[in-house]
Amino acid sequence: MRKIVAGLFSTLDGVIEAPEKWNPPYYDDELNRAVMPLLADAGTHLYGRRSYDLFRAVFTGPAAPPHAGLMTAAEKAVVTSRPLGDPGWGPTTAITGDVAAALTTLKQQPGGDIAVGPAAPSSGSCFRRSCSTS
C-alpha cells in the first residue's frame, strides 16, 4: 500500500504557509538536492486546489524551472470543490466529495508514494483520516 508523504517548507519558527512568498531566496542547490528525490520518486503528487493552480502557473509559464518536465509528466491528484475543466498540466485527476475515501482508494492503487507538497492548510482532518487507515 502506498503512503502519503509530506515534504513541507518550514521556517525556523514553524511557519509553513505561503512558501512562495518567503522561500525563494533560500532555495539553493542544497535544498534542491533534498526536494527533488521526493518529487521524482512519487507515484502521484497531491495538491489542494490553490496549490495546484499556483504550481501549474509556475511549471507551465515562460520562466518554468529546469524540472518543469518532471512536474508536468507526474500523475497529479487535486482536492477541489470546483470543477477543474481542462487541467492543462499533464495527467490530473480531481478529488471531490469524500476526500478521505478517495485518498484511501488512491493509496491502494499500485505505484510510488503520494507526495503532498505545500498543502498544509488542507492537510488537516481529511488527510489524518486517510493516513490512519491501512
N, C-alpha and C positions, 0 to 999 in steps of 0.2 A: 504494500500500500504506500502510495506517495505521501510525503509530508508537506505541510505548508511551512515554509521557512521565510523569515523576515530579515531583511537587511536594511536597517533604518539608519539614516544620518542623524547624529545627535551632537549637540554642543556639550561642553563640559558641565554646564549647569542643567542639562536634561531637556533642552528644547529640541523637539523633533518635528515641529510644524514648519511648513513652508521652506524646505531646504533650498529651493531655487532662489530664495532671497538672501541666504547667508552663506551657503557652502561654496559657491564658485571660486572665491579667492583661495580656498583651501584644497580644491580638487586638483591634486598633482599626480605624478606618476605612482607614488606610493599608494595613494588612495585608489587609483585606478587598478593597481595590481590586487587590491583587496576586493574591489567590487566586481570586476569582470568575471572571475570564476563563478560567482553566484548567478550572474546573468547568463553566462554561456552554458552552465550545467543544468539550468532549469528546463523542465519539460514544458512548463506553462508559466507565463508572467501574469500575475493577478493584480488588477487595478481597481480603484474606485473610479467613478466617472470623471471627477475633476482631475485626478492624477493622469488618467488615460488621455484626456483632452490636452493637458499640458505636455505630456511626453510625446504624443502624436505630433504636435506642433514643432517640438524640438527636433525629433528624429526624421521628419519629412520636410523640414524647412530648408531654406537656402544655406544656412550655416550649420547643417547637421554634422555631428561629431563623427569621428572615424568608425565607431562601432554602430552606426545607424543601420547598416545592412543586417547585422546580428539582431538588433531590436525589431526591425521590420519583419524579418523572417520568423521570429519566435511566435509560438502559439500564445494568444492573449485571451484572458477572460476578464470581463468588465462587470463589476457590480453596479447596476444602474436602475433607476426607476423611470428613466426616459428612453424612448427608442434610440438606437444608435444610427439607424438609417444605413448609409454606406460608411462603414468604419474608416475606409481609406488608409488603413495602416496594417497591411498583412493579415494573416489569419486571426480573426477576432470573433469571440462568442460573447453575447450579452447574458448576464445572470440577473434575472428579475424574480420577483416573488419570494419563495422560501430560500433565502440565501444559504442558510445552514445545510439544508438538504442538497442544494446544488453543489456546494463545496464538498460535502461528503461523497457525492457521486463522482465529482472530479478527482478526488483523492483515490477512488477505487479504480480509476482507469489506468492503463499501463503508461509508463513514461517516467521521466525525471521528476524531481520535486517541483512544487508550485512555489514560485518566488513572489513574495509580496514586497513591493518597493515602498514608495513614500505614502502608503495608505494608512498611516497611523490613526487618524481620526475615525476612519471607517473600520478599523480592525478591532473594534470592541466586541460586544457580546456575540455577534453573528460568527466571528472568527473563533472566539473562545468555544462556542458550542460545537462548531465543526472540528476544531482541533482536538477537542476532548473525546470525540467519537472515533473508535478504531475501525 
